[in-house]
């Protein structure tokens, strides 16, 4: 543990950010999984609803600095193509 006051404060903020980032990553993975599950079940209506939620979460992850924009673009393209083939 640090004994410098500024570093102690920094450790607290780092922990808060780590927990928030973990929560956002987890919800993003769940949203992606929901789309893929709906695709596997050939349920186009559920897939399109889940796709909209996944897009929202992917875009938010870029603005929060969790994922790179190219990763998000690739995931959005992959999911949209999969839903489009249903």
PyMOL Python script that loads the backbone (N, CA, C, O; Angstrom):
from pymol import cmd

cmd.read_pdbstr("""\
ATOM      1  N   UNK A   1       0.853  -1.189   0.000  1.00  0.00           N
ATOM      2  CA  UNK A   1       0.000   0.000   0.000  1.00  0.00           C
ATOM      3  C   UNK A   1       0.890   1.241   0.000  1.00  0.00           C
ATOM      4  O   UNK A   1       1.917   1.289   0.677  1.00  0.00           O
ATOM      5  N   UNK A   2       0.482   2.219  -0.758  1.00  0.00           N
ATOM      6  CA  UNK A   2       1.247   3.455  -0.856  1.00  0.00           C
ATOM      7  C   UNK A   2       1.112   4.254   0.436  1.00  0.00           C
ATOM      8  O   UNK A   2       0.090   4.179   1.117  1.00  0.00           O
ATOM      9  N   UNK A   3       2.131   5.004   0.761  1.00  0.00           N
ATOM     10  CA  UNK A   3       2.053   5.871   1.931  1.00  0.00           C
ATOM     11  C   UNK A   3       2.090   7.334   1.526  1.00  0.00           C
ATOM     12  O   UNK A   3       2.286   8.206   2.372  1.00  0.00           O
ATOM     13  N   UNK A   4       1.905   7.609   0.255  1.00  0.00           N
ATOM     14  CA  UNK A   4       1.823   8.980  -0.242  1.00  0.00           C
ATOM     15  C   UNK A   4       0.350   9.310  -0.428  1.00  0.00           C
ATOM     16  O   UNK A   4      -0.393   8.549  -1.049  1.00  0.00           O
ATOM     17  N   UNK A   5      -0.066  10.444   0.111  1.00  0.00           N
ATOM     18  CA  UNK A   5      -1.478  10.789   0.141  1.00  0.00           C
ATOM     19  C   UNK A   5      -2.099  10.832  -1.258  1.00  0.00           C
ATOM     20  O   UNK A   5      -3.205  10.334  -1.466  1.00  0.00           O
ATOM     21  N   UNK A   6      -1.393  11.419  -2.200  1.00  0.00           N
ATOM     22  CA  UNK A   6      -1.917  11.514  -3.560  1.00  0.00           C
ATOM     23  C   UNK A   6      -2.090  10.148  -4.208  1.00  0.00           C
ATOM     24  O   UNK A   6      -3.048   9.910  -4.944  1.00  0.00           O
ATOM     25  N   UNK A   7      -1.141   9.250  -3.922  1.00  0.00           N
ATOM     26  CA  UNK A   7      -1.249   7.909  -4.498  1.00  0.00           C
ATOM     27  C   UNK A   7      -2.375   7.117  -3.848  1.00  0.00           C
ATOM     28  O   UNK A   7      -3.008   6.295  -4.510  1.00  0.00           O
ATOM     29  N   UNK A   8      -2.633   7.344  -2.579  1.00  0.00           N
ATOM     30  CA  UNK A   8      -3.762   6.682  -1.913  1.00  0.00           C
ATOM     31  C   UNK A   8      -5.076   7.084  -2.557  1.00  0.00           C
ATOM     32  O   UNK A   8      -5.942   6.245  -2.803  1.00  0.00           O
ATOM     33  N   UNK A   9      -5.219   8.390  -2.831  1.00  0.00           N
ATOM     34  CA  UNK A   9      -6.426   8.880  -3.496  1.00  0.00           C
ATOM     35  C   UNK A   9      -6.538   8.280  -4.891  1.00  0.00           C
ATOM     36  O   UNK A   9      -7.622   7.895  -5.331  1.00  0.00           O
ATOM     37  N   UNK A  10      -5.413   8.207  -5.573  1.00  0.00           N
ATOM     38  CA  UNK A  10      -5.402   7.668  -6.929  1.00  0.00           C
ATOM     39  C   UNK A  10      -5.804   6.192  -6.935  1.00  0.00           C
ATOM     40  O   UNK A  10      -6.507   5.738  -7.837  1.00  0.00           O
ATOM     41  N   UNK A  11      -5.352   5.449  -5.923  1.00  0.00           N
ATOM     42  CA  UNK A  11      -5.727   4.042  -5.822  1.00  0.00           C
ATOM     43  C   UNK A  11      -7.236   3.879  -5.658  1.00  0.00           C
ATOM     44  O   UNK A  11      -7.826   2.954  -6.217  1.00  0.00           O
ATOM     45  N   UNK A  12      -7.860   4.775  -4.894  1.00  0.00           N
ATOM     46  CA  UNK A  12      -9.306   4.714  -4.712  1.00  0.00           C
ATOM     47  C   UNK A  12     -10.034   4.962  -6.031  1.00  0.00           C
ATOM     48  O   UNK A  12     -10.965   4.235  -6.378  1.00  0.00           O
ATOM     49  N   UNK A  13      -9.609   5.989  -6.762  1.00  0.00           N
ATOM     50  CA  UNK A  13     -10.286   6.275  -8.027  1.00  0.00           C
ATOM     51  C   UNK A  13     -10.036   5.165  -9.041  1.00  0.00           C
ATOM     52  O   UNK A  13     -10.922   4.832  -9.827  1.00  0.00           O
ATOM     53  N   UNK A  14      -8.837   4.593  -9.029  1.00  0.00           N
ATOM     54  CA  UNK A  14      -8.549   3.483  -9.946  1.00  0.00           C
ATOM     55  C   UNK A  14      -9.453   2.293  -9.662  1.00  0.00           C
ATOM     56  O   UNK A  14      -9.927   1.634 -10.587  1.00  0.00           O
ATOM     57  N   UNK A  15      -9.691   2.018  -8.391  1.00  0.00           N
ATOM     58  CA  UNK A  15     -10.559   0.889  -8.024  1.00  0.00           C
ATOM     59  C   UNK A  15     -11.998   1.144  -8.462  1.00  0.00           C
ATOM     60  O   UNK A  15     -12.670   0.238  -8.955  1.00  0.00           O
ATOM     61  N   UNK A  16     -12.472   2.379  -8.283  1.00  0.00           N
ATOM     62  CA  UNK A  16     -13.826   2.725  -8.731  1.00  0.00           C
ATOM     63  C   UNK A  16     -13.964   2.535 -10.233  1.00  0.00           C
ATOM     64  O   UNK A  16     -14.950   1.972 -10.707  1.00  0.00           O
ATOM     65  N   UNK A  17     -12.980   3.003 -10.972  1.00  0.00           N
ATOM     66  CA  UNK A  17     -13.015   2.876 -12.431  1.00  0.00           C
ATOM     67  C   UNK A  17     -12.945   1.420 -12.858  1.00  0.00           C
ATOM     68  O   UNK A  17     -13.627   1.011 -13.797  1.00  0.00           O
ATOM     69  N   UNK A  18     -12.111   0.624 -12.160  1.00  0.00           N
ATOM     70  CA  UNK A  18     -11.977  -0.785 -12.496  1.00  0.00           C
ATOM     71  C   UNK A  18     -13.311  -1.511 -12.337  1.00  0.00           C
ATOM     72  O   UNK A  18     -13.693  -2.322 -13.180  1.00  0.00           O
ATOM     73  N   UNK A  19     -14.013  -1.207 -11.244  1.00  0.00           N
ATOM     74  CA  UNK A  19     -15.304  -1.848 -11.013  1.00  0.00           C
ATOM     75  C   UNK A  19     -16.338  -1.414 -12.051  1.00  0.00           C
ATOM     76  O   UNK A  19     -17.121  -2.236 -12.529  1.00  0.00           O
ATOM     77  N   UNK A  20     -16.344  -0.126 -12.400  1.00  0.00           N
ATOM     78  CA  UNK A  20     -17.297   0.364 -13.399  1.00  0.00           C
ATOM     79  C   UNK A  20     -16.998  -0.242 -14.757  1.00  0.00           C
ATOM     80  O   UNK A  20     -17.915  -0.636 -15.477  1.00  0.00           O
ATOM     81  N   UNK A  21     -15.709  -0.322 -15.118  1.00  0.00           N
ATOM     82  CA  UNK A  21     -15.332  -0.911 -16.400  1.00  0.00           C
ATOM     83  C   UNK A  21     -15.698  -2.387 -16.451  1.00  0.00           C
ATOM     84  O   UNK A  21     -16.161  -2.871 -17.483  1.00  0.00           O
ATOM     85  N   UNK A  22     -15.498  -3.106 -15.355  1.00  0.00           N
ATOM     86  CA  UNK A  22     -15.839  -4.532 -15.313  1.00  0.00           C
ATOM     87  C   UNK A  22     -17.335  -4.719 -15.499  1.00  0.00           C
ATOM     88  O   UNK A  22     -17.764  -5.641 -16.193  1.00  0.00           O
ATOM     89  N   UNK A  23     -18.123  -3.860 -14.892  1.00  0.00           N
ATOM     90  CA  UNK A  23     -19.573  -3.947 -15.018  1.00  0.00           C
ATOM     91  C   UNK A  23     -20.013  -3.687 -16.465  1.00  0.00           C
ATOM     92  O   UNK A  23     -20.867  -4.398 -16.995  1.00  0.00           O
ATOM     93  N   UNK A  24     -19.433  -2.676 -17.089  1.00  0.00           N
ATOM     94  CA  UNK A  24     -19.791  -2.361 -18.474  1.00  0.00           C
ATOM     95  C   UNK A  24     -19.356  -3.473 -19.427  1.00  0.00           C
ATOM     96  O   UNK A  24     -20.089  -3.810 -20.358  1.00  0.00           O
ATOM     97  N   UNK A  25     -18.173  -4.045 -19.205  1.00  0.00           N
ATOM     98  CA  UNK A  25     -17.706  -5.149 -20.048  1.00  0.00           C
ATOM     99  C   UNK A  25     -18.619  -6.352 -19.913  1.00  0.00           C
ATOM    100  O   UNK A  25     -18.937  -7.013 -20.902  1.00  0.00           O
ATOM    101  N   UNK A  26     -19.039  -6.633 -18.698  1.00  0.00           N
ATOM    102  CA  UNK A  26     -19.906  -7.780 -18.452  1.00  0.00           C
ATOM    103  C   UNK A  26     -21.257  -7.593 -19.133  1.00  0.00           C
ATOM    104  O   UNK A  26     -21.766  -8.524 -19.757  1.00  0.00           O
ATOM    105  N   UNK A  27     -21.841  -6.406 -19.020  1.00  0.00           N
ATOM    106  CA  UNK A  27     -23.144  -6.158 -19.648  1.00  0.00           C
ATOM    107  C   UNK A  27     -23.025  -6.194 -21.170  1.00  0.00           C
ATOM    108  O   UNK A  27     -23.964  -6.592 -21.858  1.00  0.00           O
ATOM    109  N   UNK A  28     -21.875  -5.781 -21.694  1.00  0.00           N
ATOM    110  CA  UNK A  28     -21.656  -5.838 -23.137  1.00  0.00           C
ATOM    111  C   UNK A  28     -21.585  -7.291 -23.610  1.00  0.00           C
ATOM    112  O   UNK A  28     -22.186  -7.653 -24.622  1.00  0.00           O
ATOM    113  N   UNK A  29     -20.844  -8.118 -22.868  1.00  0.00           N
ATOM    114  CA  UNK A  29     -20.744  -9.533 -23.236  1.00  0.00           C
ATOM    115  C   UNK A  29     -22.116 -10.201 -23.203  1.00  0.00           C
ATOM    116  O   UNK A  29     -22.431 -11.019 -24.067  1.00  0.00           O
ATOM    117  N   UNK A  30     -22.930  -9.853 -22.209  1.00  0.00           N
ATOM    118  CA  UNK A  30     -24.272 -10.413 -22.105  1.00  0.00           C
ATOM    119  C   UNK A  30     -25.130  -9.988 -23.290  1.00  0.00           C
ATOM    120  O   UNK A  30     -25.874 -10.800 -23.840  1.00  0.00           O
ATOM    121  N   UNK A  31     -25.034  -8.722 -23.688  1.00  0.00           N
ATOM    122  CA  UNK A  31     -25.814  -8.226 -24.825  1.00  0.00           C
ATOM    123  C   UNK A  31     -25.404  -8.943 -26.103  1.00  0.00           C
ATOM    124  O   UNK A  31     -26.258  -9.305 -26.911  1.00  0.00           O
ATOM    125  N   UNK A  32     -24.096  -9.152 -26.295  1.00  0.00           N
ATOM    126  CA  UNK A  32     -23.630  -9.860 -27.486  1.00  0.00           C
ATOM    127  C   UNK A  32     -24.115 -11.303 -27.470  1.00  0.00           C
ATOM    128  O   UNK A  32     -24.512 -11.846 -28.502  1.00  0.00           O
ATOM    129  N   UNK A  33     -24.081 -11.915 -26.304  1.00  0.00           N
ATOM    130  CA  UNK A  33     -24.529 -13.298 -26.184  1.00  0.00           C
ATOM    131  C   UNK A  33     -26.036 -13.413 -26.469  1.00  0.00           C
ATOM    132  O   UNK A  33     -26.485 -14.397 -27.057  1.00  0.00           O
ATOM    133  N   UNK A  34     -26.814 -12.402 -26.048  1.00  0.00           N
ATOM    134  CA  UNK A  34     -28.252 -12.418 -26.307  1.00  0.00           C
ATOM    135  C   UNK A  34     -28.545 -12.394 -27.806  1.00  0.00           C
ATOM    136  O   UNK A  34     -29.462 -13.069 -28.273  1.00  0.00           O
ATOM    137  N   UNK A  35     -27.774 -11.625 -28.548  1.00  0.00           N
ATOM    138  CA  UNK A  35     -27.958 -11.568 -30.000  1.00  0.00           C
ATOM    139  C   UNK A  35     -27.622 -12.923 -30.605  1.00  0.00           C
ATOM    140  O   UNK A  35     -28.380 -13.446 -31.422  1.00  0.00           O
ATOM    141  N   UNK A  36     -26.500 -13.486 -30.211  1.00  0.00           N
ATOM    142  CA  UNK A  36     -26.072 -14.764 -30.785  1.00  0.00           C
ATOM    143  C   UNK A  36     -27.031 -15.893 -30.426  1.00  0.00           C
ATOM    144  O   UNK A  36     -27.234 -16.809 -31.223  1.00  0.00           O
ATOM    145  N   UNK A  37     -27.623 -15.836 -29.236  1.00  0.00           N
ATOM    146  CA  UNK A  37     -28.611 -16.842 -28.843  1.00  0.00           C
ATOM    147  C   UNK A  37     -29.859 -16.734 -29.703  1.00  0.00           C
ATOM    148  O   UNK A  37     -30.398 -17.743 -30.157  1.00  0.00           O
ATOM    149  N   UNK A  38     -30.318 -15.504 -29.925  1.00  0.00           N
ATOM    150  CA  UNK A  38     -31.503 -15.300 -30.758  1.00  0.00           C
ATOM    151  C   UNK A  38     -31.241 -15.747 -32.192  1.00  0.00           C
ATOM    152  O   UNK A  38     -32.136 -16.282 -32.847  1.00  0.00           O
ATOM    153  N   UNK A  39     -30.027 -15.532 -32.683  1.00  0.00           N
ATOM    154  CA  UNK A  39     -29.663 -15.976 -34.037  1.00  0.00           C
ATOM    155  C   UNK A  39     -29.669 -17.500 -34.105  1.00  0.00           C
ATOM    156  O   UNK A  39     -30.145 -18.083 -35.079  1.00  0.00           O
ATOM    157  N   UNK A  40     -29.138 -18.141 -33.068  1.00  0.00           N
ATOM    158  CA  UNK A  40     -29.084 -19.605 -33.043  1.00  0.00           C
ATOM    159  C   UNK A  40     -30.485 -20.210 -33.023  1.00  0.00           C
ATOM    160  O   UNK A  40     -30.707 -21.302 -33.548  1.00  0.00           O
ATOM    161  N   UNK A  41     -31.425 -19.494 -32.416  1.00  0.00           N
ATOM    162  CA  UNK A  41     -32.810 -19.975 -32.344  1.00  0.00           C
ATOM    163  C   UNK A  41     -33.634 -19.557 -33.565  1.00  0.00           C
ATOM    164  O   UNK A  41     -34.823 -19.868 -33.638  1.00  0.00           O
ATOM    165  N   UNK A  42     -33.023 -18.860 -34.519  1.00  0.00           N
ATOM    166  CA  UNK A  42     -33.704 -18.339 -35.714  1.00  0.00           C
ATOM    167  C   UNK A  42     -34.901 -17.457 -35.363  1.00  0.00           C
ATOM    168  O   UNK A  42     -35.935 -17.507 -36.030  1.00  0.00           O
ATOM    169  N   UNK A  43     -34.755 -16.663 -34.327  1.00  0.00           N
ATOM    170  CA  UNK A  43     -35.809 -15.762 -33.887  1.00  0.00           C
ATOM    171  C   UNK A  43     -35.429 -14.344 -34.317  1.00  0.00           C
ATOM    172  O   UNK A  43     -34.695 -13.649 -33.615  1.00  0.00           O
ATOM    173  N   UNK A  44     -35.940 -13.921 -35.483  1.00  0.00           N
ATOM    174  CA  UNK A  44     -35.535 -12.635 -36.056  1.00  0.00           C
ATOM    175  C   UNK A  44     -35.995 -11.449 -35.214  1.00  0.00           C
ATOM    176  O   UNK A  44     -35.259 -10.472 -35.069  1.00  0.00           O
ATOM    177  N   UNK A  45     -37.207 -11.522 -34.657  1.00  0.00           N
ATOM    178  CA  UNK A  45     -37.723 -10.399 -33.866  1.00  0.00           C
ATOM    179  C   UNK A  45     -36.861 -10.178 -32.617  1.00  0.00           C
ATOM    180  O   UNK A  45     -36.464  -9.053 -32.310  1.00  0.00           O
ATOM    181  N   UNK A  46     -36.585 -11.262 -31.914  1.00  0.00           N
ATOM    182  CA  UNK A  46     -35.754 -11.142 -30.708  1.00  0.00           C
ATOM    183  C   UNK A  46     -34.339 -10.714 -31.067  1.00  0.00           C
ATOM    184  O   UNK A  46     -33.704  -9.969 -30.320  1.00  0.00           O
ATOM    185  N   UNK A  47     -33.844 -11.183 -32.205  1.00  0.00           N
ATOM    186  CA  UNK A  47     -32.489 -10.837 -32.625  1.00  0.00           C
ATOM    187  C   UNK A  47     -32.375  -9.349 -32.931  1.00  0.00           C
ATOM    188  O   UNK A  47     -31.377  -8.721 -32.579  1.00  0.00           O
ATOM    189  N   UNK A  48     -33.384  -8.781 -33.582  1.00  0.00           N
ATOM    190  CA  UNK A  48     -33.312  -7.354 -33.912  1.00  0.00           C
ATOM    191  C   UNK A  48     -33.404  -6.487 -32.663  1.00  0.00           C
ATOM    192  O   UNK A  48     -32.745  -5.451 -32.573  1.00  0.00           O
ATOM    193  N   UNK A  49     -34.224  -6.910 -31.698  1.00  0.00           N
ATOM    194  CA  UNK A  49     -34.317  -6.160 -30.442  1.00  0.00           C
ATOM    195  C   UNK A  49     -32.992  -6.250 -29.682  1.00  0.00           C
ATOM    196  O   UNK A  49     -32.490  -5.249 -29.171  1.00  0.00           O
ATOM    197  N   UNK A  50     -32.439  -7.453 -29.615  1.00  0.00           N
ATOM    198  CA  UNK A  50     -31.164  -7.644 -28.921  1.00  0.00           C
ATOM    199  C   UNK A  50     -30.035  -6.923 -29.649  1.00  0.00           C
ATOM    200  O   UNK A  50     -29.092  -6.441 -29.022  1.00  0.00           O
ATOM    201  N   UNK A  51     -30.135  -6.851 -30.978  1.00  0.00           N
ATOM    202  CA  UNK A  51     -29.108  -6.167 -31.766  1.00  0.00           C
ATOM    203  C   UNK A  51     -29.084  -4.676 -31.440  1.00  0.00           C
ATOM    204  O   UNK A  51     -28.015  -4.079 -31.314  1.00  0.00           O
ATOM    205  N   UNK A  52     -30.259  -4.084 -31.305  1.00  0.00           N
ATOM    206  CA  UNK A  52     -30.319  -2.659 -30.967  1.00  0.00           C
ATOM    207  C   UNK A  52     -29.676  -2.401 -29.604  1.00  0.00           C
ATOM    208  O   UNK A  52     -28.948  -1.423 -29.429  1.00  0.00           O
ATOM    209  N   UNK A  53     -29.948  -3.276 -28.651  1.00  0.00           N
ATOM    210  CA  UNK A  53     -29.347  -3.135 -27.321  1.00  0.00           C
ATOM    211  C   UNK A  53     -27.832  -3.318 -27.390  1.00  0.00           C
ATOM    212  O   UNK A  53     -27.078  -2.589 -26.747  1.00  0.00           O
ATOM    213  N   UNK A  54     -27.402  -4.295 -28.173  1.00  0.00           N
ATOM    214  CA  UNK A  54     -25.959  -4.544 -28.310  1.00  0.00           C
ATOM    215  C   UNK A  54     -25.265  -3.351 -28.960  1.00  0.00           C
ATOM    216  O   UNK A  54     -24.176  -2.963 -28.536  1.00  0.00           O
ATOM    217  N   UNK A  55     -25.884  -2.765 -29.984  1.00  0.00           N
ATOM    218  CA  UNK A  55     -25.302  -1.592 -30.640  1.00  0.00           C
ATOM    219  C   UNK A  55     -25.150  -0.446 -29.646  1.00  0.00           C
ATOM    220  O   UNK A  55     -24.131   0.245 -29.627  1.00  0.00           O
ATOM    221  N   UNK A  56     -26.173  -0.256 -28.826  1.00  0.00           N
ATOM    222  CA  UNK A  56     -26.143   0.824 -27.835  1.00  0.00           C
ATOM    223  C   UNK A  56     -24.982   0.617 -26.866  1.00  0.00           C
ATOM    224  O   UNK A  56     -24.243   1.553 -26.561  1.00  0.00           O
ATOM    225  N   UNK A  57     -24.829  -0.612 -26.388  1.00  0.00           N
ATOM    226  CA  UNK A  57     -23.773  -0.900 -25.430  1.00  0.00           C
ATOM    227  C   UNK A  57     -22.383  -0.839 -26.081  1.00  0.00           C
ATOM    228  O   UNK A  57     -21.421  -0.399 -25.451  1.00  0.00           O
ATOM    229  N   UNK A  58     -22.281  -1.274 -27.327  1.00  0.00           N
ATOM    230  CA  UNK A  58     -21.002  -1.186 -28.034  1.00  0.00           C
ATOM    231  C   UNK A  58     -20.586   0.266 -28.218  1.00  0.00           C
ATOM    232  O   UNK A  58     -19.430   0.622 -27.986  1.00  0.00           O
ATOM    233  N   UNK A  59     -21.534   1.107 -28.638  1.00  0.00           N
ATOM    234  CA  UNK A  59     -21.217   2.523 -28.829  1.00  0.00           C
ATOM    235  C   UNK A  59     -20.810   3.186 -27.510  1.00  0.00           C
ATOM    236  O   UNK A  59     -19.907   4.022 -27.471  1.00  0.00           O
ATOM    237  N   UNK A  60     -21.489   2.798 -26.442  1.00  0.00           N
ATOM    238  CA  UNK A  60     -21.164   3.378 -25.146  1.00  0.00           C
ATOM    239  C   UNK A  60     -19.769   2.957 -24.698  1.00  0.00           C
ATOM    240  O   UNK A  60     -19.057   3.733 -24.061  1.00  0.00           O
ATOM    241  N   UNK A  61     -19.379   1.725 -25.032  1.00  0.00           N
ATOM    242  CA  UNK A  61     -18.056   1.255 -24.620  1.00  0.00           C
ATOM    243  C   UNK A  61     -16.945   2.041 -25.316  1.00  0.00           C
ATOM    244  O   UNK A  61     -15.856   2.200 -24.764  1.00  0.00           O
ATOM    245  N   UNK A  62     -17.215   2.528 -26.521  1.00  0.00           N
ATOM    246  CA  UNK A  62     -16.215   3.361 -27.204  1.00  0.00           C
ATOM    247  C   UNK A  62     -16.110   4.719 -26.527  1.00  0.00           C
ATOM    248  O   UNK A  62     -15.008   5.217 -26.296  1.00  0.00           O
ATOM    249  N   UNK A  63     -17.253   5.319 -26.208  1.00  0.00           N
ATOM    250  CA  UNK A  63     -17.219   6.648 -25.601  1.00  0.00           C
ATOM    251  C   UNK A  63     -16.604   6.613 -24.210  1.00  0.00           C
ATOM    252  O   UNK A  63     -15.997   7.592 -23.776  1.00  0.00           O
ATOM    253  N   UNK A  64     -16.757   5.491 -23.507  1.00  0.00           N
ATOM    254  CA  UNK A  64     -16.175   5.357 -22.172  1.00  0.00           C
ATOM    255  C   UNK A  64     -14.712   4.929 -22.223  1.00  0.00           C
ATOM    256  O   UNK A  64     -14.039   4.895 -21.193  1.00  0.00           O
ATOM    257  N   UNK A  65     -14.213   4.600 -23.426  1.00  0.00           N
ATOM    258  CA  UNK A  65     -12.817   4.230 -23.568  1.00  0.00           C
ATOM    259  C   UNK A  65     -12.519   2.794 -23.182  1.00  0.00           C
ATOM    260  O   UNK A  65     -11.371   2.455 -22.897  1.00  0.00           O
ATOM    261  N   UNK A  66     -13.535   1.947 -23.171  1.00  0.00           N
ATOM    262  CA  UNK A  66     -13.338   0.551 -22.777  1.00  0.00           C
ATOM    263  C   UNK A  66     -12.882  -0.277 -23.973  1.00  0.00           C
ATOM    264  O   UNK A  66     -11.986  -1.111 -23.842  1.00  0.00           O
ATOM    265  N   UNK A  67     -13.486  -0.058 -25.127  1.00  0.00           N
ATOM    266  CA  UNK A  67     -13.126  -0.798 -26.337  1.00  0.00           C
ATOM    267  C   UNK A  67     -12.653   0.158 -27.423  1.00  0.00           C
ATOM    268  O   UNK A  67     -13.010   1.336 -27.434  1.00  0.00           O
ATOM    269  N   UNK A  68     -11.846  -0.369 -28.335  1.00  0.00           N
ATOM    270  CA  UNK A  68     -11.353   0.407 -29.465  1.00  0.00           C
ATOM    271  C   UNK A  68     -12.448   0.515 -30.516  1.00  0.00           C
ATOM    272  O   UNK A  68     -13.269  -0.391 -30.663  1.00  0.00           O
ATOM    273  N   UNK A  69     -12.457   1.623 -31.244  1.00  0.00           N
ATOM    274  CA  UNK A  69     -13.506   1.854 -32.239  1.00  0.00           C
ATOM    275  C   UNK A  69     -13.506   0.802 -33.335  1.00  0.00           C
ATOM    276  O   UNK A  69     -14.569   0.448 -33.846  1.00  0.00           O
ATOM    277  N   UNK A  70     -12.334   0.293 -33.708  1.00  0.00           N
ATOM    278  CA  UNK A  70     -12.294  -0.729 -34.756  1.00  0.00           C
ATOM    279  C   UNK A  70     -12.878  -2.054 -34.277  1.00  0.00           C
ATOM    280  O   UNK A  70     -13.528  -2.762 -35.046  1.00  0.00           O
ATOM    281  N   UNK A  71     -12.651  -2.388 -33.019  1.00  0.00           N
ATOM    282  CA  UNK A  71     -13.248  -3.598 -32.443  1.00  0.00           C
ATOM    283  C   UNK A  71     -14.764  -3.482 -32.472  1.00  0.00           C
ATOM    284  O   UNK A  71     -15.461  -4.427 -32.841  1.00  0.00           O
ATOM    285  N   UNK A  72     -15.271  -2.316 -32.079  1.00  0.00           N
ATOM    286  CA  UNK A  72     -16.713  -2.104 -32.042  1.00  0.00           C
ATOM    287  C   UNK A  72     -17.295  -2.153 -33.445  1.00  0.00           C
ATOM    288  O   UNK A  72     -18.351  -2.749 -33.656  1.00  0.00           O
ATOM    289  N   UNK A  73     -16.624  -1.539 -34.402  1.00  0.00           N
ATOM    290  CA  UNK A  73     -17.110  -1.558 -35.783  1.00  0.00           C
ATOM    291  C   UNK A  73     -17.153  -2.987 -36.312  1.00  0.00           C
ATOM    292  O   UNK A  73     -18.096  -3.364 -37.008  1.00  0.00           O
ATOM    293  N   UNK A  74     -16.147  -3.776 -35.987  1.00  0.00           N
ATOM    294  CA  UNK A  74     -16.100  -5.168 -36.436  1.00  0.00           C
ATOM    295  C   UNK A  74     -17.237  -5.985 -35.818  1.00  0.00           C
ATOM    296  O   UNK A  74     -17.881  -6.775 -36.507  1.00  0.00           O
ATOM    297  N   UNK A  75     -17.478  -5.797 -34.537  1.00  0.00           N
ATOM    298  CA  UNK A  75     -18.552  -6.534 -33.867  1.00  0.00           C
ATOM    299  C   UNK A  75     -19.918  -6.142 -34.414  1.00  0.00           C
ATOM    300  O   UNK A  75     -20.770  -7.000 -34.644  1.00  0.00           O
ATOM    301  N   UNK A  76     -20.125  -4.841 -34.623  1.00  0.00           N
ATOM    302  CA  UNK A  76     -21.412  -4.377 -35.155  1.00  0.00           C
ATOM    303  C   UNK A  76     -21.650  -4.938 -36.544  1.00  0.00           C
ATOM    304  O   UNK A  76     -22.760  -5.364 -36.862  1.00  0.00           O
ATOM    305  N   UNK A  77     -20.624  -4.942 -37.365  1.00  0.00           N
ATOM    306  CA  UNK A  77     -20.750  -5.470 -38.718  1.00  0.00           C
ATOM    307  C   UNK A  77     -21.051  -6.958 -38.693  1.00  0.00           C
ATOM    308  O   UNK A  77     -21.915  -7.436 -39.427  1.00  0.00           O
ATOM    309  N   UNK A  78     -20.339  -7.684 -37.849  1.00  0.00           N
ATOM    310  CA  UNK A  78     -20.519  -9.138 -37.753  1.00  0.00           C
ATOM    311  C   UNK A  78     -21.935  -9.488 -37.303  1.00  0.00           C
ATOM    312  O   UNK A  78     -22.574 -10.372 -37.874  1.00  0.00           O
ATOM    313  N   UNK A  79     -22.420  -8.790 -36.279  1.00  0.00           N
ATOM    314  CA  UNK A  79     -23.758  -9.078 -35.758  1.00  0.00           C
ATOM    315  C   UNK A  79     -24.838  -8.689 -36.755  1.00  0.00           C
ATOM    316  O   UNK A  79     -25.796  -9.434 -36.961  1.00  0.00           O
ATOM    317  N   UNK A  80     -24.685  -7.517 -37.375  1.00  0.00           N
ATOM    318  CA  UNK A  80     -25.695  -7.062 -38.336  1.00  0.00           C
ATOM    319  C   UNK A  80     -25.776  -8.013 -39.522  1.00  0.00           C
ATOM    320  O   UNK A  80     -26.863  -8.289 -40.029  1.00  0.00           O
ATOM    321  N   UNK A  81     -24.637  -8.511 -39.961  1.00  0.00           N
ATOM    322  CA  UNK A  81     -24.625  -9.465 -41.074  1.00  0.00           C
ATOM    323  C   UNK A  81     -25.321 -10.764 -40.665  1.00  0.00           C
ATOM    324  O   UNK A  81     -26.073 -11.336 -41.453  1.00  0.00           O
ATOM    325  N   UNK A  82     -25.081 -11.223 -39.461  1.00  0.00           N
ATOM    326  CA  UNK A  82     -25.691 -12.460 -38.991  1.00  0.00           C
ATOM    327  C   UNK A  82     -27.214 -12.320 -38.855  1.00  0.00           C
ATOM    328  O   UNK A  82     -27.964 -13.222 -39.228  1.00  0.00           O
ATOM    329  N   UNK A  83     -27.650 -11.197 -38.325  1.00  0.00           N
ATOM    330  CA  UNK A  83     -29.102 -10.967 -38.170  1.00  0.00           C
ATOM    331  C   UNK A  83     -29.738 -10.802 -39.546  1.00  0.00           C
ATOM    332  O   UNK A  83     -30.869 -11.236 -39.764  1.00  0.00           O
ATOM    333  N   UNK A  84     -29.019 -10.179 -40.471  1.00  0.00           N
ATOM    334  CA  UNK A  84     -29.550  -9.971 -41.812  1.00  0.00           C
ATOM    335  C   UNK A  84     -29.772 -11.258 -42.583  1.00  0.00           C
ATOM    336  O   UNK A  84     -30.628 -11.312 -43.466  1.00  0.00           O
ATOM    337  N   UNK A  85     -29.016 -12.291 -42.261  1.00  0.00           N
ATOM    338  CA  UNK A  85     -29.171 -13.558 -42.999  1.00  0.00           C
ATOM    339  C   UNK A  85     -30.346 -14.392 -42.487  1.00  0.00           C
ATOM    340  O   UNK A  85     -30.695 -15.401 -43.100  1.00  0.00           O
ATOM    341  N   UNK A  86     -30.966 -13.983 -41.365  1.00  0.00           N
ATOM    342  CA  UNK A  86     -32.113 -14.759 -40.848  1.00  0.00           C
ATOM    343  C   UNK A  86     -33.324 -14.659 -41.758  1.00  0.00           C
ATOM    344  O   UNK A  86     -34.365 -15.250 -41.468  1.00  0.00           O
TER     345      UNK A  86
END
""", "prot")
cmd.dss("prot")
cmd.show_as("cartoon", "prot")
cmd.util.cbc("prot")
cmd.orient("prot")
